[in-house]
Amino acid sequence: MHAAATPRIGITAVGSHLPARRITSQQLQDEITATAQLALPERMLEKATAIRTRHHLTSIGRTPATT
């Protein structure tokens, strides 16, 4: 009896990218409170999400360096 052939598969590369634009939770909260005219407690967004900073694109497929 022959042993079954073991497929040879694996990960050959890994990549990542963070958009250049960073915004803190406090900056985002300030933007939200100014736009929606809300009074939110200091650092509420950071405390609720446990996220201090976010990276995001300014528009689909374009980073600030290319716009």
Buried (B, 14 or more C-beta within 10 A) or exposed (E): EEEEEEEEEEEEEEEEEEBEEEEBBBEBBBEBBEEEEEEEEEEBBBEEEEEEEBEEEEEEEEBEEEE
